[in-house]
Amino acid sequence: MPHQNWIEGRSGERDGGSRALSGRCCSVRPRAEKPLPYLSLFLKKHRTKYYELLDGVRRDGDWEAWLSFFLDGVRETSAGAVASAHTMSELFRADRETTGS
């Protein structure tokens, strides 16, 4: 079902999730066919900095600092996902060797 859509709601609440800068909006996007990095844990770990940078965008229009922070999160999350995939792949390979499958 690659063309099935899903709806993502966003709000300005400070609960650690990915949120719009202000107000409320709703967007419809096609569902991803491949897994995407899960950034929520990164944003929760760096919650204070996340909100400081969002305030900087709102107050001063400092998109560059916020975008740099966000891309650091994408980089860190992606590296972790790749490492996990390699670990799982190695475990499956070792299991196949052990079981002779």
PyMOL commands that set and color helices and strands:
alter all, ss='L'
color gray80, all
select helices_A, chain A and resi 40-45+47-60+63-99
alter helices_A, ss='H'
color red, helices_A
select strands_A, chain A and resi 5-10+25-30
alter strands_A, ss='S'
color yellow, strands_A
deselect
rebuild
show_as cartoon
